Amino acid sequence: MKSRRDRITATIRDGWIRDWKLQNERSPHFVPFSKTQDFKSLGSKSRSPDFAEKGQDRDFFSTNERHFLYRLRFSNKFSWIKEQYPLLPLEKTISIAKELKVRHPTYPYTSSVHFIMTTDFYCRTIFGEEVVYSIKDKKDLIKLTARQRVNLEIKFRIERVFWESQNIKWHLITSDSIKDVFSQNLEQLYASYSLNVHLTIFRARWLRQFDLFIKEDSNAKLHIVVNRVAENMNLTFQDSVSLFQHCLWHKLIIANLNIRLRYEIRVAEFQFKVNIDD
């Protein structure tokens, strides 16, 4: 367990690397190098299912990371996404540190056991390009001591050179571009990524009904419209909500998602545009 941070040796560290490689050879899904279960306490860490990839769970060490995954998924630009990805081989980051004339990070309570650095998100686009993202909370950055800031900047420099030496773009994303209404809406919608077989059959008809009702009365509140469609199709209100949120996520309904998705708001405020699902 990586939680025993005060007893780490090079042997233990190298064992983690071997285990991680073996797990990924045997697993049908990507296994991150660092997992939430490896740490006893770490703020808003969470392990969540990735609804876009059946059977794949994701390990996040912050709410910002979780919200950023929603943005990656909603963009439809990525063929695969790997979180908490290790910068290996270790010899490469050690070499980069020497070239930069900085001290390579080591594990706490050690002076010579080099740390396995990780990237928050390592992705490949549908066009075959690879890109990485490092996610940091802006408030946490402000709170850093001078020494902590220097150490973090060293990690950033090593990480950036590691990826850019492979012609892979590295991006630092701060929370001020993630913590917003848009992310909250994506979190709400993502659980409806998939529909059961029963509701999938109703999707095209439901879309046409929704389009008709919002055109008939743009001043109606959203929950009224969603309920009208449910009653007209003999569905439950919750079924209708699931269909609505599913269609929003998959852009069968285009909306202004910079407005908090509340069902008591008038439909006109969302500027809905329906793409009929044939």
C-alpha positions, 0 to 999 in steps of 0.5 A, a space after each residue: 500500500 502506498 499509504 505507508 509513506 514513511 517506510 518506502 524503499 527503492 525495492 518497494 517502489 520498484 515493486 509498485 512499478 512491476 505490479 502496475 505493469 502486470 495489472 495493466 497487462 491482465 486487465 481489460 481496462 486501464 489501471 491507474 498507478 495511484 489509486 484512492 485506496 492507496 492513501 488513508 486521507 486525501 481531501 476530496 478523493 473519489 473513485 467513480 464509474 466512467 459511464 462512457 466506458 463500461 467497467 472502467 472506474 476512475 480514481 480522482 484526487 480532487 473534485 477538479 479532476 472529476 469535473 475535468 473528466 466530464 469535460 473531456 468526455 463531453 467534448 467527444 474528442 478523445 479515443 482513450 483517457 488514462 488518469 494518474 499515469 506514471 512518468 516511466 521509465 524513472 531513469 528518464 525523469 532522473 535524467 531530465 532533472 539533471 539536465 535542468 539542474 534541479 533535485 528530483 522529487 523523493 518520497 517523504 522521509 527519504 533522501 534518495 528514493 526517487 519519486 514516481 511522478 504521475 500525470 493527472 490525465 494522459 489522453 489520445 484524441 480521435 485524430 491520433 494526437 496525444 495530450 496530457 493535462 495536469 490539474 491544480 486548484 488555484 486556491 491551493 497554489 496560493 497557499 503554498 509556502 515559498 519552498 513548496 512553490 519551488 518544489 511544485 515548479 520543479 515537478 512541473 518543469 520535469 513533467 513538461 519536459 518529459 512529455 514534450 520530449 516525446 512531442 506530446 503537448 502538456 497543459 496546466 489546468 487550474 481550478 478557475 477554468 473548471 469550477 463553474 456552472 458548466 461543470 456542475 451541469 455536466 456532473 448532473 448529466 453524466 449519470 444519464 450517459 446510457 439508457 436502458 433498452 426500454 427507454 432507448 426505444 422511446 428516445 426518438 419519439 420523446 425528442 419529437 414530443 419535447 421539440 413540439 412542446 417547447 415550441 408551443 410554450 417557451 415560457 413554460 417551466 422545464 419540469 412542466 414540459 418534461 412532465 407533459 412529455 412523460 404523460 403523453 407517452 405514458 412514462 414516469 416523470 423520472 424516465 422523462 428526466 433520464 431521457 432529457 438528460 441523456 439527450 442533453 449529454 449526447 447533444 441531441 438537445 443543444 442548450 446553454 449549459 452556462 445556466 444552472 440546470 434547474 427544472 423550475 427555470 423557463 425553457 426559453 432561458 436555456 435556448 434549446 435546439 433539438 436535433 431530431 434522432 431519426 
